[in-house]
Amino acid sequence: MDTQTIITLLTIAVVLLSTVVVVILGIAIAILLKIRKIANNIDGVLQNLVQASEWLTPTKVLGQIVNIFRK
């Protein structure tokens, strides 16, 4: 093989590998963004659950019932 062929083949290999690396990085970023969105949704659900469980504590429920009958 002459050096021109070797240089051409190495250039093609570098371009292909660079393309693969860029595609893999893009896929990784997309997956991380989706995971972040899911985590934000889970956080919102957990906040709602905390508020609901806080409101349903027996002392708060009984206190509200007592306040209704006092008025």
N, C-alpha and C positions, 0 to 999 in steps of 0.2 A: 504494500500500500504506500501511496505517496503521502506526503504531509498535508496536502490540500484536502484529501479525503478524510484523514483523521481529524483535522480541524473542523471540517463540516459536520462530521458525525458527533464530535464533542459539543459543538454549538447546538445541534439539534437536541442532544441529551440535556444540556443545561436549560434550554428553553422549555422542554417538556417537564423537567423537574421543577422549574420555577412556576410553571402553570399549575402543576399539581399542588405545590405548597400554597399558592394563593387560593386555590379552590378549597383546600382543606381548612385554611384559616377562615374563609368566608363561611363555610359550613359550621365551624366551631363557634363563630360569633353569632350566627343565626340560632344555634342550639342554646347558647348562653342567654340570648335575649328572650327566647321562649321560656326558659327555666325561670328567668327573672319575672316574666309576666305571670307565670303560674304561682310563683312565690308571693307576688303582690296580691293575687286573688285569694290565696290561702290566708294571708295576713288579714285581709278584709273580712273573711269568714270568721276567723278566730276573734277579731275585734267585736263582731256582732254577737258571737257566742259569749264572750266575756260580759258584754252589756246585758244580754238576756239572763245569764246566770246571776249577775249582780242584782238585777231587778227582781228575780225570783227567790231571793234569800227569804227565809221564813220571817225574820224580824222586819224586813221591809214590807212584805205582804201584809203581815199582821198590823204593822203601824199604819199602813194605808187604809186598811179596813176600819181600824179604830178611828182614824181621822174622818172617814166618811160618816160614821155613826155619831161623831161628836158635833158635826155641823148640822 
